[in-house]
Amino acid sequence: MRALWLGADGEVDLAAAIDGVEAFARRHDLVEASLAAGRLRDELDRPLLLAVLGEFNAGKSTFINAFVGADVAPTGIVPTTATLN
């Protein structure tokens, strides 16, 4: 069943994994587990709000780029960002 949770890029599809757990719980009358999986699935649809704070030139933009998986914040030897919205 784990292979069903893998996306085309080889990464785990968390939504599919949770859906699989929820379906299993329903089939086996595990009401609490089914409800918990449903609540967790609902959480996936909520936006992630994240604040990144730190000293000047401490790597905040580099962290953001790594977290997002794309170059969305400028980086450099000297400070390049004051705020990012």
Secondary structure, DSSP 4 states (H G I P E B T S, - for coil): -GGGGB-TTS-B-HHHHHHHHHHHHHHTT-HHHHHHHHHHHHHHTSPP------STTSSHHHHHHHHHTS--S---SS---S---
